[in-house]
Amino acid sequence: MLDQVFSALGVLMSTEHLLHLLIGVGVGIIVGILPGLGGTAGMALLLPFVFGMDPSSALATMIGLLAVLATADTFTSVLMGIPGSAGSQATVMDGFPLARAGRARQALSAAFAASLIGGLLGALALSGFVQIARPLVLMFGAPELLMLTVFGLSMVGVLSGGNWLRGLAACGLGLLLGNIGPAPATGHMRLTFDSIYLSSGLPLVVLALGLFALPEIVDLLSRRSAIAERAAPLGTGWLTGVRDTLRHWGLVLRSAMIGCIVGAIPGLGGAVVDWIAYGTAVQSARDKSRFGKGDIRGVIAPEAANNAKEGGALVPTLIFGIPGSGGTAVLLGGLVLIGIQPGPRMVTQDIDIVYLIIWSLALANVIGAAVCIGITPLVSRVTEIRYAILAPAMIGIVMFGAFQATRNWGDLIAVLAIGAAAFVFKRMGWPRPPLLIGFVLAGGAEVYLYQSVQLYGMDWLGRPIVMILIALTAVSVFFGARSKVSTEADAGAEETATIPGRVPQTILTATVAAIGLLAIVDAWSIPWISRLFPFVIGGAVIAFCGLSLLVDWIRPAPGTPSKPAFSLINLRHFAWIAGLLPLTAVAGFLPAIFLFSVAFLLIEGRLRILAASAIALAIVAVLWTLGYALTIRFPTGLLDFMP
């Protein structure tokens, strides 16, 4: 084992690994700063670029991005009053008031220092747990791994939104979407409907971008204003903020411990860790009067917990292959893509990879904090830009990233369709991370079910660890259902339903149930081993949706909403994005992006023609450069075939 540890250290210090770690940190900071992307979408955009890389370089890039997201999103929370992710919501409570009082530098330096310490402690906690887990994982076979997956999914579903039944139904829907394509046991096609595009399954990149990027972009466009409604002065106080963090070292350690523990719980992690740390800080303070008005402790506690949670979240992801958030779900897919299979073998045969991840995580936190301090003046100017000016570039990047999945026209159609559905989910109070996590775990869960049934019949249900996990699953669902805590997703805040009346919610719930029924009908005629999984999951989705409908119609009607869930502005912005498809069909991808960007900047951004054209050319130049680097042939249009 010692040889493997030193081998990992040698790889860490190699020039190539460090270079790609820096690239990942840089991309992560950009993703964290820009509202509308978020960690899950950022990780999804990265996957096409790491495919084909050396595993060490790909790993460095992904870990570099993941490590700094919780640091970089502090900019939006403090300077803009907009949570960069769900995990930075609590930072807004005191960070933005401090910035408006001219103490932004103090708030940011305290946040970065706390993030750095929290990230290092999270990496240390992951290192310690690896040693504990080595004898434990040897006790897990296919039945235990199957029930561990079910346990993790149950926690994700129950804890990821206000309505636990919808969360579990979303998990089931994700598992069914992960079933699209050939069955692992027999190769029979499921839910493809004779589509060539779906014959290999729905691409992870397309699903992640559609679920998390497009809905956030449309929501932010609806503000029709600058990113920050009021610019915040930076002021002075870099050293003051660092001293504040060191002075409250006990709060930093306590918050980091909370982050490690909560982050390791699938479904909880980034959803509530900042609020738990913030609440603990308030309760333990002698003077609570300044919290919510600009107390530096209200910045230190959530930021230390946020970064520490990344180390905790990697525990179930690496050791058991069960991600606890959207970002780690995409990371899990990325690891498989580069030939690394997360699971028990990580702490038995691939311990060098685990230590490489731990040390990369720690180093990326140090680099990220230093870079964030250096770019603060530049980022503060970004807050004055109207989001409508940034949106064309972000839409172009999302469509470009989606096209990398299979380099097929179907990628563009699918990401738009999924984005529209995800926007409905967001506005109707349905959580999206459980859907993504269910999708990622679908393949492994079905293989575990197949192996358990083939090897043990139904006796696998009586194995001791399986029975313990069944009991834990039942307990987690029971207490989760009783909990009144409504949490938020790692990639963006889930809004509670805002449409008055039950009819729209009923239509959506019935649609999800219909998909479960469709999966059962579609698998009816194929061999039993290939229809077992869609039958079980489809039946569970129907049951959860039915119970959710029953609850919706029994409970008292909600009060009058403060704003409509859908508006003509939202539809108009989706129409803009949808217009890219016919424009691409006529002119080709890059010309369509140029024409779209010019038109959008003229009409929505209210720029002059020269400024709009210059920005559009810059967007096309960036996309062309990325395409050239990846040797991509962009979608062509009808004009390309004209003489």
ROMI-225290 format. One record per residue (C-alpha): residue in one letter; x, y, z. Coordinates in steps of 0.001 Angstrom, whole numbers, padded with zeros to 6 digits, always signed. Each point is the difference from the previous one (the first is absolute). Example, Ala and Ser with C-alpha at 12.3 -4.5 7.8 and 13.67 -1.06 7.14 Angstrom:
2
A+012300-004500+007800;S+001370+003440-000660;
This chain:
643
M+000000+000000+000000;L+002877+002368+000790;D+001297-000409-003542;Q-003413+001023-001360;V-000073+003086+002232;F+003414+001163-001207;S-000995-000802-003571;A-003027+002302+000349;L+002217+002740+001443;G+002330-000286-002989;V-002916+000365-002425;L-001341+002987+001949;M+003274+001908-000362;S+000391-000735-003718;T-000149+003017-002299;E-002870-001410-002055;H-002174-000732+003037;L+000618+003431+001518;L-000751+001714-003320;H-003339-001758-000368;L-000794+000676+003652;L+000504+003701-000710;I-002244-000250-003060;G-002724-001646+002080;V+000324+002662+002690;G-000254+002752-002629;V-003106-001490-001598;G-001545-000602+003428;I+000495+003622+000999;I-001618+001212-003229;V-002934-002383+000475;G-000373+001086+003629;I-000015+003676-000916;L-002495-000183-002868;P-003606-000277+001212;G-002008-002504-002023;L+002519-002815-000297;G+000745-001497+003420;G+002115-002994+000944;T-002037-002712-001691;A-000164+001787-003349;G+003679+000952+000269;M+001031-003605+000601;A-002175-001101-002923;L+001658+002528-002315;L+003386-001387+001009;L-000717-003654-000851;P+000517+000238-003791;F+003409+001587+000574;V+001287-002646+002429;F-001056-002873-002258;G+003146-001452-001524;M+002316+001731+002497;D+002502-001863+002098;P-001932-001122+003134;S+002279+002027+002295;S-000488+003196-002027;A-003755-000518-000308;L-000256-000665+003734;A+001983+003158+000797;T-002257+002120-002205;M-003243-001321+001511;I+001186+000169+003623;G+001406+003493-000585;L-003394+001182-001204;L-001967-001737+002744;A+002288+001260+002776;V-000334+003724-000711;L-003686+000296-000848;A-000968+000580+003625;T+002723+002663+000227;A-000764+001862-003229;D-003751+000178+000500;T+000713+002208+003022;F+000475+002894-002441;T-003629-000069-001110;S-001279-000429+003562;V+001975+002929+001439;L+000181+002437-002933;M-003316-000714-001728;G-002298-001331+002698;I-000667-003003-002257;P+000933-003491+001293;G+002551-001436-002422;S-001326-003415+000969;A-002428-001362+002546;G+002918-000572+002384;S+000804+003722+000150;Q-003462+001274+000898;A+000819+000554+003664;T+003048+002081-000960;V-002334+002575-001545;M-001594+000662+003393;D+003024+001877+001366;G+002365+000179-002989;F-002154+002312-002114;P-000799+002406+002888;L+003752+000207+000712;A+000679+000809-003654;R-002678+002696-000100;A+001607+001523+003091;G+003313+000296-001873;R+001599-003073+001620;A-000050-002361-003001;R+003762-000638+000128;Q-000253-000968+003666;A-002918-002349-000696;L+001712-001584-003017;S+003379-000480+001699;A-001676-001573+003036;A-002021-002258-002307;F+003052-001054-002032;A+002071-000680+003116;A-002822-002054+001543;S-000498-001828-003324;L+003691-000853-000164;I+000085-001410+003524;G-003283-001844-000512;G+001208-001524-003277;L+003238-001227+001572;L-001872-001519+002935;G-002423-001668-002407;A+002913-001603-001861;L+001466-001121+003346;A-003340-001549+001010;L-000218-001887-003309;S+003518-001322+000570;G-000930-001244+003473;F-003194-001688-001137;V+001847-001916-002710;Q+001920-001856+002700;I-003189-000837+001900;A-001814-001129-003143;R+002577-002531-001203;P-001194-002913+002201;L-003649+001090-000308;V-000319-000172-003778;L+001208-003614-000113;M-003337-000966+001575;F-001996+001388-002937;G-001125-002167-002910;A-002586+000719-002717;P-003059-000235+002343;E+001565+002377+002530;L+001051+002453-002696;L-003518-000107-001466;M-001613+000823+003338;L+002634+002650+000694;T-000967+001594-003316;V-003687-000159+000958;F+000817+001500+003404;G+001959+002838-001590;L-002751+000698-002528;S-002643+000011+002718;M+001941+002623+001937;V+000582+002074-003130;G-003677-000136-000898;V-001321+000734+003480;L+002462+002769+000858;S+000226+001823-003330;G-003255+001916+000052;G-003065+001062+001910;N-002156-002935-001168;W+001757-003309+000714;L-002368-001997-002220;R+000902+002157-003002;G+003680-000394+000893;L-000308-003796-000043;A-002024+000136-003223;A+002756+002164-001530;C+002582-002629+001042;G-002100-002662-001713;L-000367+002126-003119;G+003783+000387-000134;L+000442-003772+000307;L-002432-000525-002892;L+001811+002555-002172;G+003225-001849+000797;N-001678-003154-001344;I-000341+001443-003500;G+001964-002113-002455;P+001177-003630+000119;A-000624-002122+003110;P+003314-001032+001617;A-001019-003664+000332;T-001413-000755-003470;G+000491+003073-002192;H-003727+000476-000636;M-000901+003628-000742;R-002166+001865+002525;L-001753+003355-000335;T+001785+000814-003281;F-003179+000005-002161;D+002140-001036-003001;S+002077+003193+000288;I+003608-000373-001134;Y+001020+002894+002239;L-001358-001739+003134;S+001345-003445-000908;S+003164+000656+002038;G-001834+001685+002857;L-000561+003618+000953;P+003350+001825+000407;L+000844+001178+003520;V+001327+003348-001262;V-003256+000793-001807;L-002126-000899+003017;A+002118+001992+002469;L+000115+003140-002162;G-003709-000185-000750;L-000905-000520+003651;F+002163+002685+001561;A+001321+002534-002519;L-002905+001048-002231;P-002598+000506+002802;E+002410+002207+001953;I+000856+002078-003073;V-003685+000594-000767;D-000716+000913+003622;L+002854+002493+000181;L-001000+001555-003329;S-003380+000762+001516;R+001670+002498+002362;R+000522+002370-002967;S+002686+001847+001988;A+003657-000111+000946;I+001238-003156+001712;A+000067+001905+003290;E-002904+002339+000570;R+002330+002337+001875;A+003775+000099-000358;A+001867-000632+003238;P+003177+001965+000822;L+003069-002129+000730;G+001382+002176+002772;T+003077-001166+001898;G+000816-002714+002497;W+001720-003003-001606;L+002123-000666+003066;T-002896+000814+002312;G-002058-002799-001546;V+002834-002527+000368;R+000513+001049+003630;D-003753-000412+000606;T+000196-003568-001264;L+002993-000864+002177;R-001616+001701+003000;H-003087-002203-000399;W+002036-003191-000487;G-002388-002013+002169;L-002931+000957-002240;V+002042-000940-003086;L+000878-003448+001377;R-003560-000674+001156;S-001468+001082-003328;A+002532-002071-001943;M-000896-003049+002063;I-003672+000592-000740;G+000861+000275-003690;C+001917-003296-000020;I-002724-001942+001791;V-002990+001470-001820;G+001775-000120-003357;A+000464-003759+000337;I-003774-000527+000280;P-001468-000507-003496;G-002755+002480-000719;L+000899+002356+002821;G+003511+001273-000797;G-000068+003286-001857;A-003725+000317+000491;V-000040+001190+003610;V+003547-000055+001318;D+000387+003783-000173;W-003240+000567+001917;I+000943-002558+002659;A+003385+001685+000487;Y-001594+003454-000022;G-002643-001057+002518;T+002648-001505+002249;A+001986+003238-000150;V-003054+002030+000999;Q-000985-002327+002828;S+003508-000108+001469;A+000549+003782-000153;R-000416+002097+003122;D-000989+003062-002013;K-002454-000953-002758;S-001154+003514-000830;R+002259+000526-003048;F-000818-003219-001831;G-001850+000762-003211;K+001231+003601+000080;G+003693-000520-000707;D+001666-002311+002541;I+003286-001450-001269;R-000729-003268+001829;G-002992-000450-002319;V+002477-000165-002901;I+002692-002117+001645;A-002252-002860+001180;P-001780-000892-003284;E+003146+000453-002105;A+002086-002337+002186;A-002782-002594-000106;N-000528+000361-003761;N+003559-000889-000933;A+000376-002701+002632;K-003098-001718-001343;E+001773-000767-003303;G+002363-002359+001795;G-002924-001579+001835;A-002043-000354-003198;L+002839-001903-001673;V-000194-002710+002670;P-003169-001745-001300;T+000826+000974-003597;L+003422-001642-000109;I-000398-002864+002449;F-003531-001155-000824;G-000682+001668-003353;I-002980+001903+001419;P+000111+003760-000688;G-001744+002281+002433;S-000489+002999-002303;G-000315+001006-003635;G+003655+001049-000218;T+001353-003264+001413;A-002449-001920-002204;V+001579+001530-003100;L+003462-000577+001516;L-000939-003667+000414;G-000940-000151-003685;G+003261+001717-000892;L+002055-002506+001996;V-001653-002882-001837;L+000602+001828-003289;I+003780+000083+000600;G+000152-003621+001129;I-000196+000384+003791;Q-002764-002058+001606;P-001050+001441+003399;G-001004-002570+002580;P+001518-002292+002628;R+003057-000760-002138;M+001052+003645+000344;V+001197-000642+003571;T+001388-003463-000701;Q+001645+000008-003443;D+000006+003674-001045;I+001057+001709+003214;D+002566+002041-001955;I-002829+001642-001964;V-001838+000830+003239;Y+003061+001711+001449;L+000599+001825-003267;I-003557+001355+000252;I+000487+000981+003661;W+003213+001904-000614;S-001338+001581-003187;L-003041+001174+001949;A+002177+001583+002704;L+002346+001692-002479;A-002878+001293-002135;N-001527+001651+003073;V+003247+001872+000676;I+000359+001122-003616;G-003682+000931-000281;A+000040+002208+003084;A+003111+001839-001226;V-001422+000564-003491;C-003346+001219+001350;I+001736+002621+002130;G+001944+001214-003026;I-002968+000368-002360;T-002415+001665+002406;P+000267+003519-001522;L-000704-001392-003474;V-002966-002071+001149;S-001534+002985+001756;R-000332+001700-003395;V-001889-002989-001425;T-002879+000681+002384;E-000846+003164-001936;I-000622-001876-003270;R-003587-000709-000975;Y-000609-003738-000156;A-001546+000316-003467;I+003487+000861-001308;L+001576-003121+001539;A-002836-002348-000943;P+000863-000593-003717;A+003497-001171+000936;M-001380-002323+002673;I-002681-001389-002325;G+002616-000570-002696;I+002275-001824+002445;V-002861-002180+001253;M-001063-000960-003536;F+003630-000633-000934;G+000474-002175+003095;A-003165-001968-000740;F+001125-000651-003586;Q+003201-001638+001283;A-001977-002896+001497;T-000466-001944-003256;R+000593+002777-002572;N-003468-000683-001293;W-002891+002342-000785;G-001940-001893+002647;D+002218+001530+002713;L-001288+003505-000781;I-003632-001104-000131;A+000318-002039+003198;V+001658+002740+002070;L-002723+002463-000971;A-002806-002461+000789;I+001571-000964+003341;G+000593+003667+000819;A-003669+000834-000551;A-001092-002952+002154;A+002522+000940+002707;F-001325+003556+000077;V-003468-001395+000677;F+001467-002214+002744;K+001771+002985+001562;R-003067+002199+000053;M-002322-002754+001207;G+002186-000917+002971;W+001367-003301-001342;P+003672-000555+000971;R+002425-000623-002876;P+003155-001440+001677;P-001752-003300+000923;L-000859-000465-003671;L+003627+000444-001067;I+001356-002219+002771;G-002540-002715-000834;F+001071+000207-003639;V+003685-000443+000866;L-000656-002938+002347;A-002445-001813-002303;G+002566-002182-001763;G+001742-001146+003155;A-003256-000570+001885;E-001357-002251-002754;V+003209-002033-000170;Y-000064-000461+003792;L-003655-001109-000187;Y+000763-002423-002824;Q+002972-001526+001858;S-001896-000242+003295;V-002949-001823-001546;Q+002165-002278-002137;L+002337-000972+002849;Y-002362-000144+002982;G-003570+000035-001307;M-002143+001829+002544;D+002186-001176+002880;W+002187+003078-000449;L-002635+001967+001907;G+000833-002004+003126;R+003721+000820+000099;P+000857+001842+003263;I+001449+003201-001476;V-002835+000128-002553;M-002576-000203+002797;I+001782+002775+001915;L+000010+002201-003095;I-003692-000710-000634;A-000760+001118+003562;L+002150+003126-000416;T-001793+000808-003256;A-003390-000303+001676;V+001161+002172+002909;S+001457+002669-002307;V-003204+000191-002024;F-002144+000117+003138;F+001926+002780+001705;G+000624+001834-003255;A-003725-000015-000715;R-000711+001454+003437;S+002617+002710-000341;K-001220+003486-000798;V+003390+001119-001332;S-000103+000956-003664;T+003430-000204-001570;E+001537+001268-003196;A+001980-001659-002756;D+003693+000126-000632;A-000423+001485-003377;G-002646+002574+000668;A-002890+000868+002263;E-003205-001972-000436;E-003016+002211+000350;T-003137-001168+001657;A-003023-000208-002227;T-001395+003426-000701;I-002991-000797-002211;P-003316+000350+001881;G-002217-003054+000013;R+000810-003686-000330;V-000692-000596-003683;P+003442+000929-001429;Q+001758-002042+002675;T-002330-002907-000702;I+000798+000146-003718;L+003739-000103+000640;T-000236-002810+002564;A-002234-002026-002303;T+002477+000503-002844;V+002850-001387+002101;A-002209-002962+000997;A-000808-000561-003684;I+003724-000284-000746;G+000227-002720+002664;L-002903-001822-001631;L+001589+000429-003419;A+003216-001630+001254;I-001996-003023+001186;V-001940-000334-003253;D+003136+000456-002096;A+001838-002794+001867;W-002952-002386+000043;S+001131-002277-002831;I+003739-000276+000718;P+001639-002745+002159;W-000795+000180+003701;I+003534+000841+001123;S-000031+003116-002210;R-003479+001108+000992;L+000419-000541+003737;F+001667+003372+000629;P-002399+002177-002067;F-002949-001892+001514;V+001166+000650+003570;I+000990+003637-000574;G-003004+000785-002211;G-002319-001402+002676;A+001764+002039+002704;V-000331+003217-002048;I-003726-000622-000485;A-000430-000691+003733;F+001882+003141+001106;C-001880+002160-002494;G-003316-001470+001111;L+000747+000704+003651;S+001167+003516-000890;L-003270+000669-001831;L-001950-001301+002963;V+001882+002298+002383;D-000430+002979-002345;W-003756-000444-000137;I-000489-000720+003696;R+002062+002799+001525;P-001309+003602+000128;A+000479+002080-003147;P+003083+002238+000037;G-000305+003740+000389;T+000122+002530-002774;P+003461-000004-001614;S+002157+003104+000067;K+000825-000358-003699;P-001137-002221-002884;A+002017-003148-000640;F+000102+000631-003740;S-000064+003222-001955;L+000113+001210-003571;I+003566+001186+000678;N+001081-003567+000832;L-001666-001346-003132;R+001614+002732-002108;H+003467-000884+001256;F-000555-003699-000647;A-001219+000944-003480;W+003317+001789-000586;I+001942-003150+000924;A-002339-002233-002008;G+000508+002277-003004;L+003633-001133-000118;L-001060-003401-001352;P-001711+001106-003249;L+002659+002689-000434;T+002706-002665+000299;A-001874-002217-002457;V+000119+002798-002574;A+003340+001718+000601;G+002106-002499+001988;F+001038+000105+003670;L+002590+002790+000139;P-001831+002392-002383;A-003193-000671+001973;I+001747+000861+003291;F+001267+003234-001552;L-003408+001040-001362;F-001740-001037+003225;S+002469+001954+002159;V-000265+003157-002121;A-003817-000103-000001;F-000193-000780+003735;L+002438+002758+000957;L-001815+002529-002178;I-003491-000805+001281;E+000433-001359+003534;G+003382+001566+000811;R-000872+003351-001632;L+003508+000408-001426;R+001038+001787-003152;I+000689-002025-003131;L+003800+000368+000172;A+000217-001051+003645;A-002404-002914-000561;S+001963-001186-003059;A+003335+000232+001842;I-001280-002068+002945;A-001587-002534-002370;L+003282-000370-001913;A+001853-000571+003273;I-002470-002729+000995;V+000386-001735-003378;A+003792+000279+000202;V+000052-001702+003401;L-002314-002806-001148;W+001996-000493-003220;T+003221-000237+002014;L-001521-002588+002344;G-001351-001938-002977;Y+003380+000084-001718;A+001698-001288+003161;L-002460-002890+000187;T+000020-000634-003787;I-003750+000516-000195;R-002022+000356-003142;F-002898+002265+000913;P-003555-000605-001254;T-000407+001205-003554;G-003010+001829-001489;L-001801+000153-003308;L+002131+002950-001121;D+003124-002177+000229;F-001291-002161-002837;M-000935+002859-002311;P+002356+000688-002957;
